[in-house]
Amino acid sequence: MNESNVLGVSIRGWLAVVTVLTLCIMAYLGKKVDEPFYTIVISIVSFYFGQKSNGDKNEPSGKV
């Protein structure tokens, strides 16, 4: 899969890191973190790790 990289990390990886850090900083500063933001963070992180573990299953393996 041809994936864009910034500083050797995929864009999906950066998105996951930035959203998790935002959640952690908001909690540390005592800001109110609403439920939809938790859902967004969990969705992004699970999508990232799901794509990471699947690899590219769309490619034919040659097995019948």
N, C-alpha and C positions, 0 to 999 in steps of 0.2 A: 504494500500500500504506500503510495506516494504521499507523505505527510509533511506539512510545513513545520519547521522548527525555528525556535528563537532561543539562542544560547544553548543549543543542544537539547532543548526540552520541547515537546510537542505543544501545540496550541491548546489541545484538550487538557494537557497536564498543567499548563499555566492557569487555565480557567479554573480547574479544580483547586489549585493552590491559593489563588486569589480569593475565591469564595470562602474557603475554609479559614484563611487568615482574617478576612473581613468579619466572619462570625466570631472568631476568637477575640479580636480587638474590640468588637462591640460588647461582648460579654465582659471583658476585662474593664472597660470604661464604664460599665454599669448602664449602658444603653438598653432600652427595651428592644428585644429581638422577637418579632412576631412569628407566628407559626408558618406563614407562607415562605418566609426566608429559610427556615429549617428544611422545609420540603424541597426548595430549590437546591440547597446545598447537598442534601442527600441524593437528589436526582442526578446532579452533575457528577458527584463522586462515584455513585454506583455505575453511571454510564461510562465514566473513564475506566474504572477497574473492570467492568464487563467487557469493554472493547479490548482492553489490555490482555485479559485472560483468554478471549476467544481467538485471537490472532486473526487470520484471514481464512474463514471457513468457506468462502465462496469459490475458492480456487479448486479445480478438480484434483483429486488425489491420485487418479490413475487406477484406483481399485474399483472392482465391479461388485 
